[in-house]
Amino acid sequence: MKITAITQQVHHPDRYSIFIDDTFAFGLILQDILYFKLKEGEEISQEKFDFIQNELVYVKAQDIALHYIGYKMRTETEVRKKLQEKEFTQEIIERVLEFLIAYHYVDDIQYCKSYITQRLHCNPKGSYVLKMELKQKGIQESIICKTLEQMDIDEFGDAVRLLEKKCARFDTIDEKEKKRLFAFLQRRGYSYDIIKEAFSYILKQ
């Protein structure tokens, strides 16, 4: 195996990309390059390559991932993107994710449950919007739908409470205001039937 190029990374100028046989192998800081005596045009032994890949690069990627999820829960997709930004190879990224998932440091099912619970407690929204928000975070639709089905979500009650916050008296509002409130609930992801039922309940009081 021959080191065909060593180039400074654009987004991480303190790191250098090492290409072996014209294929990106890993990124290292200058100190590591000097320590392992890596030079363009020279051969690299399999033993040295494996040590750098398995003991140095993998551990670095794992540390970055653990630090990233240390602040708050992250989805599998978010961690993958973070490591891609750091220019780790796909092989290293998958190994790190396998470790994180095995020890439940990353758990998309638990993430869904926590996200939905927090949303409903602090800023209630309908199932449709919750589903879209979770999909944007890269969670599989099957996981989202299963989690939504398992959780006790009172969309009708939430819609009623939101209407009560938005309007003190419903016996005096005009059609224009009703349309505005209807659109407000639609933007929050509540279905037409839920909104209609919430309005009927409020207006009967």
Accessible surface in RSA format (square Angstrom, percent):
REM  Atomic radii and reference values for relative SASA: ProtOr
REM  Chains: A
REM  Algorithm: Lee & Richards
REM  Probe-radius: 1.40
REM  Slices: 20
REM RES _ NUM      All-atoms   Total-Side   Main-Chain    Non-polar    All polar
REM                ABS   REL    ABS   REL    ABS   REL    ABS   REL    ABS   REL
RES MET A   1    76.05  39.4  40.86  27.0  35.19  83.8  27.67  23.5  48.38  64.1
RES LYS A   2    91.20  44.5  90.74  55.7   0.46   1.1  34.48  31.0  56.72  60.4
RES ILE A   3     1.52   0.9   1.52   1.1   0.00   0.0   1.52   1.1   0.00   0.0
RES THR A   4    47.89  34.1  22.46  22.8  25.43  60.6  25.73  34.6  22.16  33.5
RES ALA A   5    26.75  24.6  26.75  41.3   0.00   0.0  26.75  37.7   0.00   0.0
RES ILE A   6    35.77  20.4  20.01  14.9  15.76  38.0  20.01  14.4  15.76  42.8
RES THR A   7    64.94  46.2  61.04  61.9   3.90   9.3  55.91  75.1   9.03  13.6
RES GLN A   8    99.72  55.8  78.81  57.6  20.90  49.8  18.44  39.3  81.27  61.6
RES GLN A   9     7.60   4.2   0.45   0.3   7.15  17.0   5.65  12.0   1.94   1.5
RES VAL A  10   132.58  87.2 105.98  95.9  26.60  64.1 113.38  98.5  19.20  52.1
RES HIS A  11   143.97  78.7 119.37  83.0  24.60  62.9  77.04  79.4  66.93  77.9
RES HIS A  12    32.24  17.6  30.24  21.0   2.00   5.1  17.98  18.5  14.26  16.6
RES PRO A  13    81.33  59.3  76.80  70.0   4.53  16.5  77.09  63.6   4.24  26.4
RES ASP A  14    96.43  67.5  82.12  81.7  14.31  33.8  49.62 116.8  46.81  46.7
RES ARG A  15    23.10   9.7  23.10  11.8   0.00   0.0  13.34  18.2   9.76   5.9
RES TYR A  16    49.23  23.0  49.23  28.0   0.00   0.0  23.25  17.5  25.98  32.0
RES SER A  17     7.78   6.6   7.78  10.4   0.00   0.0   2.08   4.4   5.70   8.0
RES ILE A  18     0.00   0.0   0.00   0.0   0.00   0.0   0.00   0.0   0.00   0.0
RES PHE A  19    58.12  29.1  58.12  36.0   0.00   0.0  58.12  35.2   0.00   0.0
RES ILE A  20    12.40   7.1   8.54   6.4   3.86   9.3   8.54   6.2   3.86  10.5
RES ASP A  21    79.42  55.6  63.03  62.7  16.39  38.7  31.59  74.4  47.83  47.7
RES ASP A  22   120.55  84.4  92.68  92.3  27.87  65.9  32.10  75.5  88.46  88.2
RES THR A  23    91.34  65.0  87.26  88.5   4.08   9.7  63.18  84.9  28.16  42.6
RES PHE A  24    56.76  28.4  43.28  26.8  13.48  35.1  43.28  26.2  13.48  38.6
RES ALA A  25     9.77   9.0   3.32   5.1   6.45  14.7   9.21  13.0   0.56   1.5
RES PHE A  26     0.86   0.4   0.00   0.0   0.86   2.2   0.86   0.5   0.00   0.0
RES GLY A  27     2.12   2.6   0.00   N/A   2.12   2.6   0.58   1.6   1.54   3.5
RES LEU A  28     4.84   2.7   3.77   2.7   1.07   2.7   4.84   3.4   0.00   0.0
RES ILE A  29    61.97  35.3  61.67  45.9   0.30   0.7  61.67  44.4   0.30   0.8
RES LEU A  30    89.72  50.0  88.36  63.2   1.36   3.4  88.36  62.1   1.36   3.7
RES GLN A  31   133.95  74.9 126.15  92.2   7.79  18.6  39.56  84.2  94.38  71.6
RES ASP A  32    30.52  21.4  30.52  30.4   0.00   0.0   0.00   0.0  30.52  30.4
RES ILE A  33     9.06   5.2   8.74   6.5   0.32   0.8   8.74   6.3   0.32   0.9
RES LEU A  34   121.19  67.5 107.56  77.0  13.63  34.3 109.84  77.1  11.35  30.6
RES TYR A  35   164.72  76.9 141.82  80.7  22.90  59.6 102.30  76.9  62.42  76.9
RES PHE A  36    23.51  11.8  20.20  12.5   3.31   8.6  23.49  14.2   0.02   0.1
RES LYS A  37   156.00  76.1 143.18  87.9  12.82  30.5  90.25  81.2  65.75  70.0
RES LEU A  38     8.43   4.7   1.86   1.3   6.57  16.5   2.19   1.5   6.24  16.8
RES LYS A  39   121.99  59.5 119.11  73.1   2.88   6.9  65.55  59.0  56.44  60.1
RES GLU A  40    99.59  57.2  77.04  58.3  22.55  53.7  25.79  49.9  73.79  60.3
RES GLY A  41    47.79  58.9   0.00   N/A  47.79  58.9  27.81  76.3  19.98  44.8
RES GLU A  42    86.64  49.7  82.73  62.6   3.91   9.3  33.30  64.4  53.34  43.5
RES GLU A  43   118.79  68.2  93.71  70.9  25.07  59.7  63.32 122.5  55.47  45.3
RES ILE A  44     6.41   3.6   0.21   0.2   6.20  14.9   3.09   2.2   3.32   9.0
RES SER A  45    63.47  53.6  47.22  63.0  16.25  37.4  50.69 108.0  12.77  17.9
RES GLN A  46   101.67  56.9  95.08  69.5   6.59  15.7  53.72 114.4  47.95  36.4
RES GLU A  47   145.07  83.3 135.33 102.4   9.74  23.2  54.27 105.0  90.80  74.1
RES LYS A  48    70.46  34.4  64.97  39.9   5.48  13.0  39.01  35.1  31.45  33.5
RES PHE A  49    39.41  19.7  39.41  24.4   0.00   0.0  39.41  23.9   0.00   0.0
RES ASP A  50    54.18  38.0  53.73  53.5   0.45   1.1  16.93  39.8  37.26  37.2
RES PHE A  51   104.77  52.4  99.46  61.6   5.31  13.8 104.29  63.2   0.48   1.4
RES ILE A  52     0.00   0.0   0.00   0.0   0.00   0.0   0.00   0.0   0.00   0.0
RES GLN A  53    12.60   7.0  12.60   9.2   0.00   0.0   5.71  12.1   6.89   5.2
RES ASN A  54    61.98  42.7  56.67  54.8   5.31  12.8  12.47  30.0  49.51  47.9
RES GLU A  55    98.88  56.8  88.06  66.6  10.82  25.8  17.71  34.2  81.17  66.3
RES LEU A  56    51.27  28.6  49.40  35.3   1.88   4.7  49.76  34.9   1.51   4.1
RES VAL A  57     3.74   2.5   1.69   1.5   2.05   4.9   3.74   3.2   0.00   0.0
RES TYR A  58    31.82  14.9  31.82  18.1   0.00   0.0  20.41  15.3  11.41  14.1
RES VAL A  59    64.78  42.6  64.78  58.6   0.00   0.0  64.78  56.3   0.00   0.0
RES LYS A  60    92.75  45.3  90.39  55.5   2.37   5.6  37.50  33.8  55.26  58.9
RES ALA A  61     0.00   0.0   0.00   0.0   0.00   0.0   0.00   0.0   0.00   0.0
RES GLN A  62    32.79  18.3  32.79  24.0   0.00   0.0   0.00   0.0  32.79  24.9
RES ASP A  63    77.04  54.0  71.39  71.1   5.65  13.4  24.68  58.1  52.37  52.2
RES ILE A  64    29.18  16.6  25.13  18.7   4.06   9.8  28.41  20.5   0.77   2.1
RES ALA A  65     0.39   0.4   0.00   0.0   0.39   0.9   0.39   0.6   0.00   0.0
RES LEU A  66    57.86  32.2  50.43  36.1   7.44  18.7  50.57  35.5   7.29  19.6
RES HIS A  67   119.30  65.2 109.82  76.3   9.49  24.3  78.62  81.0  40.68  47.3
RES TYR A  68    38.93  18.2  36.69  20.9   2.24   5.8  20.06  15.1  18.87  23.3
RES ILE A  69    23.46  13.4  10.47   7.8  13.00  31.3  10.47   7.5  13.00  35.3
RES GLY A  70    63.46  78.3   0.00   N/A  63.46  78.3  30.89  84.8  32.57  72.9
RES TYR A  71   159.58  74.5 124.99  71.1  34.59  90.0 101.12  76.0  58.46  72.1
RES LYS A  72   126.25  61.6 113.91  69.9  12.34  29.4  73.64  66.3  52.62  56.0
RES MET A  73    81.00  41.9  68.75  45.5  12.25  29.2  56.08  47.7  24.92  33.0
RES ARG A  74    37.27  15.6  34.31  17.5   2.96   7.1   0.00   0.0  37.27  22.6
RES THR A  75     0.13   0.1   0.13   0.1   0.00   0.0   0.13   0.2   0.00   0.0
RES GLU A  76    50.52  29.0  50.52  38.2   0.00   0.0   5.12   9.9  45.39  37.1
RES THR A  77    32.18  22.9  32.09  32.5   0.10   0.2  18.93  25.4  13.25  20.0
RES GLU A  78    34.27  19.7  31.49  23.8   2.78   6.6  16.08  31.1  18.19  14.9
RES VAL A  79     0.22   0.1   0.22   0.2   0.00   0.0   0.22   0.2   0.00   0.0
RES ARG A  80    53.74  22.6  53.74  27.4   0.00   0.0  22.39  30.6  31.35  19.0
RES LYS A  81   113.13  55.2 111.98  68.7   1.15   2.7  66.18  59.6  46.96  50.0
RES LYS A  82    57.75  28.2  56.12  34.4   1.62   3.9  14.54  13.1  43.21  46.0
RES LEU A  83     0.00   0.0   0.00   0.0   0.00   0.0   0.00   0.0   0.00   0.0
RES GLN A  84    83.25  46.6  69.49  50.8  13.77  32.8  26.98  57.4  56.27  42.7
RES GLU A  85   107.42  61.7  93.55  70.8  13.87  33.0  45.55  88.1  61.88  50.5
RES LYS A  86    53.81  26.3  53.13  32.6   0.69   1.6  10.80   9.7  43.01  45.8
RES GLU A  87    54.38  31.2  46.54  35.2   7.84  18.7  28.16  54.5  26.22  21.4
RES PHE A  88    12.66   6.3   1.49   0.9  11.17  29.1   2.36   1.4  10.30  29.5
RES THR A  89    24.22  17.2  18.63  18.9   5.59  13.3  23.74  31.9   0.48   0.7
RES GLN A  90    94.37  52.8  86.70  63.4   7.67  18.3  58.56 124.7  35.81  27.2
RES GLU A  91   107.43  61.7  96.27  72.8  11.16  26.6  42.88  82.9  64.55  52.7
RES ILE A  92     0.41   0.2   0.41   0.3   0.00   0.0   0.41   0.3   0.00   0.0
RES ILE A  93     0.55   0.3   0.55   0.4   0.00   0.0   0.55   0.4   0.00   0.0
RES GLU A  94    69.33  39.8  66.42  50.3   2.91   6.9  41.39  80.1  27.94  22.8
RES ARG A  95    79.56  33.4  75.02  38.2   4.54  10.8  33.72  46.1  45.84  27.8
RES VAL A  96     0.00   0.0   0.00   0.0   0.00   0.0   0.00   0.0   0.00   0.0
RES LEU A  97     3.06   1.7   3.06   2.2   0.00   0.0   3.06   2.2   0.00   0.0
RES GLU A  98   124.35  71.4 116.71  88.3   7.64  18.2  45.43  87.9  78.92  64.4
RES PHE A  99    52.42  26.2  46.15  28.6   6.26  16.3  52.04  31.6   0.38   1.1
RES LEU A 100     0.00   0.0   0.00   0.0   0.00   0.0   0.00   0.0   0.00   0.0
RES ILE A 101    74.34  42.3  71.36  53.2   2.98   7.2  71.36  51.4   2.98   8.1
RES ALA A 102    67.37  61.9  35.94  55.5  31.42  71.5  47.68  67.1  19.68  52.1
RES TYR A 103   146.73  68.5 127.28  72.4  19.45  50.6  82.04  61.7  64.68  79.7
RES HIS A 104   133.82  73.1 114.06  79.3  19.77  50.6  83.84  86.4  49.98  58.2
RES TYR A 105   114.65  53.5  92.65  52.7  21.99  57.2  50.72  38.1  63.93  78.8
RES VAL A 106     2.78   1.8   1.11   1.0   1.67   4.0   1.64   1.4   1.14   3.1
RES ASP A 107    41.45  29.0  34.14  34.0   7.31  17.3  11.47  27.0  29.98  29.9
RES ASP A 108    20.08  14.1  14.26  14.2   5.81  13.7   6.59  15.5  13.48  13.4
RES ILE A 109    88.19  50.2  88.07  65.6   0.13   0.3  88.07  63.4   0.13   0.3
RES GLN A 110    85.42  47.8  84.99  62.1   0.44   1.0  27.22  57.9  58.21  44.1
RES TYR A 111    18.23   8.5  17.89  10.2   0.34   0.9   7.40   5.6  10.83  13.4
RES CYS A 112     0.00   0.0   0.00   0.0   0.00   0.0   0.00   0.0   0.00   0.0
RES LYS A 113    74.89  36.5  74.78  45.9   0.11   0.3  27.47  24.7  47.42  50.5
RES SER A 114    42.94  36.3  33.19  44.3   9.75  22.5  28.09  59.8  14.85  20.8
RES TYR A 115    35.62  16.6  31.28  17.8   4.34  11.3  28.09  21.1   7.52   9.3
RES ILE A 116     0.00   0.0   0.00   0.0   0.00   0.0   0.00   0.0   0.00   0.0
RES THR A 117    76.00  54.1  72.65  73.7   3.34   8.0  64.35  86.4  11.64  17.6
RES GLN A 118   119.27  66.7 114.41  83.6   4.86  11.6  30.57  65.1  88.70  67.3
RES ARG A 119    58.21  24.4  56.50  28.8   1.71   4.1  10.56  14.4  47.65  28.9
RES LEU A 120    34.70  19.3  24.40  17.5  10.30  25.9  24.54  17.2  10.17  27.4
RES HIS A 121   155.33  84.9 125.82  87.5  29.51  75.5  80.81  83.3  74.51  86.7
RES CYS A 122    90.72  68.6  54.89  61.2  35.83  84.2  30.24  76.6  60.48  65.2
RES ASN A 123    46.91  32.3  46.17  44.6   0.74   1.8  14.78  35.6  32.12  31.0
RES PRO A 124    22.65  16.5  22.65  20.6   0.00   0.0  22.65  18.7   0.00   0.0
RES LYS A 125    37.02  18.1  36.67  22.5   0.35   0.8   7.86   7.1  29.16  31.1
RES GLY A 126     0.00   0.0   0.00   N/A   0.00   0.0   0.00   0.0   0.00   0.0
RES SER A 127    33.52  28.3  33.15  44.2   0.36   0.8  24.49  52.1   9.03  12.6
RES TYR A 128   142.44  66.5 136.02  77.4   6.43  16.7 101.07  76.0  41.37  51.0
RES VAL A 129    22.79  15.0  22.61  20.5   0.18   0.4  22.79  19.8   0.00   0.0
RES LEU A 130     0.00   0.0   0.00   0.0   0.00   0.0   0.00   0.0   0.00   0.0
RES LYS A 131    47.55  23.2  47.55  29.2   0.00   0.0  13.61  12.3  33.93  36.1
RES MET A 132    60.03  31.1  59.97  39.7   0.06   0.1  32.55  27.7  27.48  36.4
RES GLU A 133    26.72  15.3  25.23  19.1   1.49   3.6  18.93  36.6   7.79   6.4
RES LEU A 134     0.00   0.0   0.00   0.0   0.00   0.0   0.00   0.0   0.00   0.0
RES LYS A 135    85.58  41.8  70.50  43.3  15.08  35.9  36.20  32.6  49.39  52.6
RES GLN A 136   146.46  81.9 114.65  83.8  31.82  75.8  44.94  95.7 101.53  77.0
RES LYS A 137    54.80  26.7  50.43  30.9   4.37  10.4  20.78  18.7  34.02  36.2
RES GLY A 138    31.03  38.3   0.00   N/A  31.03  38.3  16.87  46.3  14.16  31.7
RES ILE A 139     5.20   3.0   0.00   0.0   5.20  12.5   0.08   0.1   5.12  13.9
RES GLN A 140   118.67  66.4 110.90  81.0   7.78  18.5  38.41  81.8  80.26  60.9
RES GLU A 141    80.64  46.3  73.22  55.4   7.42  17.7  23.34  45.1  57.31  46.8
RES SER A 142    78.06  66.0  61.12  81.6  16.94  39.0  57.02 121.4  21.05  29.5
RES ILE A 143    37.08  21.1  33.86  25.2   3.22   7.8  36.92  26.6   0.16   0.4
RES ILE A 144     0.00   0.0   0.00   0.0   0.00   0.0   0.00   0.0   0.00   0.0
RES CYS A 145    41.11  31.1  38.83  43.3   2.28   5.4  19.84  50.3  21.27  22.9
RES LYS A 146   126.02  61.5 123.72  75.9   2.30   5.5  68.29  61.5  57.73  61.5
RES THR A 147     2.37   1.7   2.24   2.3   0.14   0.3   0.14   0.2   2.24   3.4
RES LEU A 148    25.04  13.9  16.84  12.0   8.21  20.6  17.08  12.0   7.97  21.4
RES GLU A 149   145.54  83.6 109.79  83.1  35.75  85.1  49.56  95.9  95.98  78.4
RES GLN A 150   110.51  61.8  72.07  52.7  38.43  91.5  39.77  84.6  70.74  53.7
RES MET A 151    45.62  23.6  30.30  20.1  15.32  36.5  35.73  30.4   9.88  13.1
RES ASP A 152   146.87 102.9 113.74 113.2  33.14  78.4  44.75 105.3 102.12 101.8
RES ILE A 153    33.82  19.2   8.12   6.0  25.71  62.0   8.30   6.0  25.53  69.3
RES ASP A 154    74.44  52.1  66.28  66.0   8.15  19.3  32.94  77.5  41.49  41.4
RES GLU A 155    37.22  21.4  34.44  26.1   2.79   6.6   5.89  11.4  31.33  25.6
RES PHE A 156    59.46  29.7  58.15  36.0   1.31   3.4  58.15  35.3   1.31   3.7
RES GLY A 157     7.95   9.8   0.00   N/A   7.95   9.8   7.77  21.3   0.18   0.4
RES ASP A 158    13.67   9.6  13.05  13.0   0.63   1.5   0.41   1.0  13.26  13.2
RES ALA A 159     0.00   0.0   0.00   0.0   0.00   0.0   0.00   0.0   0.00   0.0
RES VAL A 160    10.91   7.2  10.91   9.9   0.00   0.0  10.91   9.5   0.00   0.0
RES ARG A 161   120.00  50.4 119.65  61.0   0.35   0.8  57.27  78.3  62.73  38.0
RES LEU A 162    13.98   7.8  13.82   9.9   0.16   0.4  13.86   9.7   0.12   0.3
RES LEU A 163     0.00   0.0   0.00   0.0   0.00   0.0   0.00   0.0   0.00   0.0
RES GLU A 164    80.69  46.3  65.26  49.4  15.43  36.7  28.20  54.5  52.49  42.9
RES LYS A 165   168.36  82.1 129.13  79.2  39.23  93.4  88.66  79.8  79.70  84.9
RES LYS A 166    97.69  47.7  74.41  45.7  23.28  55.4  28.12  25.3  69.57  74.1
RES CYS A 167    16.24  12.3  10.22  11.4   6.02  14.2   4.83  12.2  11.41  12.3
RES ALA A 168   106.52  97.9  62.67  96.7  43.85  99.7  71.02 100.0  35.49  94.0
RES ARG A 169   145.22  61.0 137.79  70.2   7.43  17.7  59.43  81.2  85.79  52.0
RES PHE A 170    20.04  10.0  12.36   7.7   7.68  20.0  12.36   7.5   7.68  22.0
RES ASP A 171   109.63  76.8  66.81  66.5  42.82 101.2  50.52 118.9  59.11  58.9
RES THR A 172    94.21  67.0  60.39  61.2  33.82  80.6  53.20  71.5  41.01  62.0
RES ILE A 173    30.88  17.6  10.58   7.9  20.30  48.9  16.00  11.5  14.88  40.4
RES ASP A 174    89.49  62.7  78.54  78.2  10.95  25.9  43.58 102.6  45.90  45.8
RES GLU A 175   110.09  63.2 107.34  81.2   2.74   6.5  60.28 116.6  49.81  40.7
RES LYS A 176   168.95  82.4 162.00  99.4   6.95  16.6 107.54  96.8  61.41  65.4
RES GLU A 177    44.54  25.6  43.10  32.6   1.43   3.4  15.89  30.7  28.64  23.4
RES LYS A 178    54.07  26.4  53.15  32.6   0.92   2.2  19.80  17.8  34.27  36.5
RES LYS A 179   147.29  71.9 140.74  86.4   6.55  15.6  86.00  77.4  61.30  65.3
RES ARG A 180   110.52  46.4 103.25  52.6   7.26  17.3  68.36  93.4  42.16  25.5
RES LEU A 181     0.00   0.0   0.00   0.0   0.00   0.0   0.00   0.0   0.00   0.0
RES PHE A 182    48.16  24.1  48.16  29.8   0.00   0.0  48.16  29.2   0.00   0.0
RES ALA A 183    35.55  32.7  34.45  53.2   1.10   2.5  35.24  49.6   0.31   0.8
RES PHE A 184    21.82  10.9  21.81  13.5   0.01   0.0  21.81  13.2   0.01   0.0
RES LEU A 185     0.00   0.0   0.00   0.0   0.00   0.0   0.00   0.0   0.00   0.0
RES GLN A 186    94.24  52.7  79.14  57.8  15.11  36.0  19.34  41.2  74.91  56.8
RES ARG A 187   165.68  69.6 137.87  70.3  27.81  66.2  78.74 107.6  86.94  52.7
RES ARG A 188    46.35  19.5  46.25  23.6   0.10   0.2   8.53  11.7  37.83  22.9
RES GLY A 189     5.96   7.4   0.00   N/A   5.96   7.4   2.54   7.0   3.43   7.7
RES TYR A 190     7.01   3.3   0.11   0.1   6.90  18.0   0.36   0.3   6.65   8.2
RES SER A 191    59.94  50.6  47.16  62.9  12.77  29.4  52.96 112.8   6.98   9.8
RES TYR A 192   126.58  59.1 119.59  68.0   6.99  18.2  85.34  64.1  41.24  50.8
RES ASP A 193   104.09  72.9  98.69  98.2   5.40  12.8  31.43  74.0  72.66  72.5
RES ILE A 194    34.63  19.7  34.63  25.8   0.00   0.0  34.63  24.9   0.00   0.0
RES ILE A 195     0.00   0.0   0.00   0.0   0.00   0.0   0.00   0.0   0.00   0.0
RES LYS A 196   116.90  57.0 115.16  70.7   1.74   4.1  65.87  59.3  51.03  54.4
RES GLU A 197    92.21  52.9  85.49  64.7   6.71  16.0  34.95  67.6  57.25  46.7
RES ALA A 198     0.00   0.0   0.00   0.0   0.00   0.0   0.00   0.0   0.00   0.0
RES PHE A 199    18.37   9.2  18.37  11.4   0.00   0.0  18.37  11.1   0.00   0.0
RES SER A 200    47.62  40.2  41.76  55.7   5.86  13.5  22.51  47.9  25.12  35.2
RES TYR A 201    99.80  46.6  95.47  54.3   4.33  11.3  61.15  46.0  38.65  47.6
RES ILE A 202     7.62   4.3   3.32   2.5   4.30  10.4   3.32   2.4   4.30  11.7
RES LEU A 203    78.59  43.8  50.72  36.3  27.87  70.1  52.92  37.2  25.67  69.1
RES LYS A 204   177.85  86.8 140.36  86.1  37.49  89.3  94.23  84.8  83.62  89.1
RES GLN A 205   139.05  77.8  72.24  52.8  66.81 159.1  67.13 142.9  71.92  54.5
END  Absolute sums over single chains surface
CHAIN  1 A    12482.0      10674.6       1807.4       6652.1       5829.9
END  Absolute sums over all chains
TOTAL         12482.0      10674.6       1807.4       6652.1       5829.9
